[in-house]
Amino acid sequence: MPKKVCKKCKIFVKGDSCPICKGNQFTTNWKGRINVLDADKSMIAEKVEIKEKGEYAIKVR
């Protein structure tokens, strides 16, 4: 089963709601992924405006 991603936050979701925005709009159509361990110290997280640690998709459709 493909992993689902929140369309708004781009974070990978296991349950029925997004842990960041609490939304329920998901997609399985994504490309690339990034793991953020410390959003405060990561230059990449800052560049793509990620505020929470987690696994994110780079491109979501």
Sequence and secondary structure as in RCSB ss.txt:
>XXXX:A:sequence
MPKKVCKKCKIFVKGDSCPICKGNQFTTNWKGRINVLDADKSMIAEKVEIKEKGEYAIKVR
>XXXX:A:secstr
   EEETTT BEESSSS TTT    EES EEEEEEES TTT HHHHHTT  S EEEEEEE 
